[in-house]
Amino acid sequence: MATRGLTVLNGTIVTTLFKSSKLLLDVLLLMLFVLVIVALLGIQLFKGDLRRKCVLNTDPAIILTRNEWDVYVRNSYHFALHIRISLR
C-alpha cells in the first residue's frame, strides 16, 4: 500500500512539473530580462568609477592642465599603493 501511494505521489509531482514548465520558463525569462536591465543600468551609473585610485598629490604650486592631470593620474608610479610598497 505504501508503494502505491509513493508511485501516485511521484506521478503527480512529475506531471505537475511538466504542466507548469511553460509558466516556470516564462518566470525564468522575465527574471533574466530584469537582471540584464539592472546590469546595464549599473554599468551606466558606475562607468569609470572603479578606475579611480589614490595618487600622491603634486606640488600645489604647480598647476596642471586637465590633459596633464589625466596623464599624471594614469601613471602607475604615482599610485599611493605603489609608493607605500616601495617605502617598506
Steps between C-alpha positions, in 0.01 A plus 500: 500500500782739581666441163174573317473835680861578419450426130191716486684777682799479262270494198312805621818699568649418160172576324465828686856605409442420134174697498656800670824499298375767256407730787834436674682580174306826471601599852862406431505713183345794685763473775778484238361808327486695828855389584629625164324836547644541852848405372481757220378763743787422738754525221366840397488632856845384609701524179850620573450516877693180562808638323555768761806445715675696770795692360764710666425868477717714281664816623214748562703775336491308169179545306424213263265514203227238474701294250816518711302393808351204311847387395629546856216300654525212249870452568517210747818644652287765672257253661509527879512121530812487280677756720391329823642167382825651381555672837499169691 
